[in-house]
Amino acid sequence: MTKNTATLLISCPDQRGLVAKFANFIYSNGGNIIHADQHTDFAAGLFLTRIEWQLDGFNLSRELIGPAFNAIAQPLKCTWQLYFSDSIRRIAIFVSRQDHCLLDLIWRQRSGDLAAEIPLMISNHPDLQAIAKQFSIDYYHIPITKENKLEQEAKQLELLRQYNIDLVVLAKYMQILTPEFIAQFPHTINIHHSFLPAFVGANPYQQAYKRGVKIIGATAHYVTADLDQGPIIEQEVVRVSHRDDVVDLIRKGKDLERVVLARAVRSHLQNRILVYDDRTVVFE
């Protein structure tokens, strides 16, 4: 059985001795590091790292780890996040009519591949309510038009608060979230059915077919106020040929979408992502 661990995600101006200082904080408090990874962005002058250690035998209580580390981090001008492996995130899945990404996420969660709870589904259509019922997930049909979008998003945000949601996953939710929604709930992952930055927006498979592309892709990214411009978490491609029509592209693309979205959600849940300058570092 995996023992409970703590993870620090840290970014700070690059300088000498950072690895030693961070490792010594854990070592001097009786910790055993089990994973450590790092990256230096020389152009940005940033050092980024992920350190995970066992809590068994660690001298500091969970409540004291943050304040103690901050005493080291503040002089180094670090930004940092602290997570615990036994803190289970709560996911809300937003959907429209397509079910392939939704079913894949539920299957992975039920099989233990995604360490999370899925208590809530929200949709602008009623089509997938039977799936929610099958898996005992609360389902809310909230129709959205241009006229009622802000009002309906307020209902969505209230549900996220009621269900104590940590992460929203847009599993083929065919609506654009407003900047007001994103400002209030920035922890949102979207799956886009193209290899961004190519074919932004609607109907990317049709766009790809018209251009006669030889590869198609899928991209999972954090949602920002700029459409399909958020920091990219995961991508994958598959080859296509002149023999493939739009239906073939969609079929192949759906397979990519499942895998890419699942990888992105898993990386988020495992606290492997650092976002900076509209980019991400995804630690292995």
N, C-alpha and C positions, 0 to 999 in steps of 0.2 A: 504494500500500500504506500502510495506517495505521501510523504510527510508534508505538513503545511509549510508553505514558503512565503517569503516576502520578496517583492520585486521593486527596484528603483529604476525609473526611467529618467535620465538626466541629460540636459544639454547646457553647455556653458562655453564662454570664450576659450579657445584652445590655449593651453599653457603647459609648461612642464610639470610633471609629478601628479597629474590628475588621477591616473589609474592607481597609483600607490596610495593617495589620500583616500579615495573611495573604498578601496579594498581594505585599508587599515582600519577604517571606521567599523567595518563588519568584523574583521579579525579581532580587534581590540575589545569587542563586545561579545566574543565567544561564538561568532557565527561561522558557518561553513558554506562557502560559495559553491553552488552547483552549476550555475551557468553565468557566463560573462561574455559580452560582445561589445564591440565599440566601433565607431566610425569617425573619421575626421574629415570635415568638409573644408578643405584648405581655401577654397574661393570665398566661403562665408566666414572663415576663421572660427568655426564651431567644432567642438568636441561633443559627440553624442554617444551614450552608452546605456546598456541594459545590464543590470546585475541582479541575480536571483540567489537567495540563500535560504537555508533551512532555519525555521524558527525554533526547532527543538534545541534547547541549550543556549539560546541567545539570551544575553543578560538583560536586555531592555524589554519592557512590556510594549505591546503594540501602541499604546497611547503615547509612549515616550520616544519611539523611533523617529517620528517626524520632527519634533522639536530638537532632538539631539542631532539629527542629520542637518537640519537647517542652520545650526551653528557653524557647520563646516561649509555648507553650500553658499551661504550669504556672502562671505568675503570673496568667493570665487565667481559671484554673479551667476549662479546656476538657476535654471528653472528645473523643477523636478516633480515627479509624481510617485506616490507610494501605493502599492497594491498588495493584497493578501490573497493567496490561492484559494482559500476556503470562502471567499466572498463571491457568492454566485450572482451573476448579473441577470437582470430581468429584461427580456426583449419584447418589443411590440413589432409585429410584422404588418406593414402596410401593403395591400394588394389591390389589384383591379379585377381582371377576368382570367389572366393566365395563372396556372397553378404549378408549373414545373419547378420554379425556384422555391416556392412556398413548401411544397411536398418534400423537396430535398432537404431544406432546413429542418423541418419537423422530424424527418427520418434520422438525420444526423444527431439532433438533440436527443431523441428518444433512445438512440443506440449508444449514447455517451460520448459521441465524437465532438459535440459542442457542449461545454460545461456552462449551461445557462438554463433559465426557465423561460417558457413562452406562454405567458398568461393572457395575452391580448392580441387580437387581430382587428385591424381597421380597414375598411374598404369603401370606395365610392360606388361599388356595385354589390348586389346581393348574391352574386353567382357562387362564391366560394364558402358560403355559410355552412354548407353540409360538411365540408372538410373540418372546419373549426369544431363543429358539434361532434364529429367522429373522434377528435383528439381532445375533447373537453377544454377547448380554448374559447374564451369569451370573444364574441364577434359583434362588431358595431358597424352597421351600414350607415355611412354618412355621405349622402350625395353632395356633389360639389358642382356649382356653376360659377361663371364669372361674377354673377351678382352676389352670391352668398359665400364666396370663398373665405373671406376673413372670419365671418361668423362661424362657419363650419370648422375652420382650423382652430378656433378658440375652443370648440367642443373637443377636438382631438387632443389639444394640449391639456385640457382638464382631465381627460381620461389617462393621459400619460402620468399626470401627477397622482391621480387616484390609485393607479396600479403600481406606483413607484418604479417606473420604467427607467432603465439605465441606458438603453440603446434602442434606436429605431432602425429597422432594416426595410428598405424599400425594395420588396421582392416583386419587381415588375408593376410598381404603382405608377400608373400612367397619368400622374399629375405633377405639376411643378410646385414645389413648396415656396411660399412667399418668404421674403427676407425677414418678415416679422416672426414667422414660425421658426426659422433657423436661428434667429437671435435668441429666442427663448429655449430652443432645444437643439444645440449644435451637434449632439452625438448621434449622427444619422449617416448610414451607409447606403449607397445606391448601386445598383447594377445597371450598367449601360451596355446595350447590345452593339458595340463597335469597339475597335481598338483606338481609344482616344489618343490624340486629339482629332483623329479623322472622324468625319460623319457625326458631328454634334447634332443633338436635337432629335426630331421625330424621323421615323422611317429610314434608319441607317442601312438596313439590308437592301431596300430598294435603291438607295443612293449607291451602295457598293456594287450592286448588279449593273447599274447604268454605267459605272466607271470601269467595269470589267476587271475588278480586283482579283488577285491570285491568292490572297489570304484574307480571312475575316477574323474578327476578334471580339473579346468582351473585356470590359473594364469595371472594376469595383473601386469606388472612390468615396471619400467623405463629401457630404453635401455642403455647398456654400451658396451664397446668394447669386453667384454667376453660374448659369446653366451649364452643367457637365464640365465645369472647370475646377472642381474641388481636388484636393490632394489625392493622388492615385495610390491605392493600396496594393492592388493585384491586377494582373492582365494575363491573357493567354490568347493564342491564335491557332487556326487550323487552315490548311491549304484548301483552296477551292479551284475549280477549273471552268473553262468556257462551257462545259456540259451542264453545269449547275444552274438551275433557274432560281428565282426568289424563294420558292418553297424549299428547295434544297439548302439554300443559305440559312433560312430560318431554322430548319431542322438541325443543321450542324451548329448553328449559333446557340441554340437552346442548351445543348450539351456543355458548351463552354460557359454559358451563364451560370449554370448550376455550380460547376466546380469553382469558378472564379469568385462567386459570391461567398461560397462556403469557406474558401481559404481566407478571404478578407475578414469575415466575421470571426473565424477562429483566431486569426492573428490579433484582432482587437480584444477578444476575450482573454487571450493569453498575455496581454499587455506587452506586445512586441512591436508596437508602432509609435514612432515619434514624429510629430508633424512640425515642420519649420519652413518658413518662406514658401508656402503653398506646395511643399514637397513632403515626402515621407521617407523615413528610414524604417524598413521592416526587418527586424532582427530575426535571424534563423533560430 
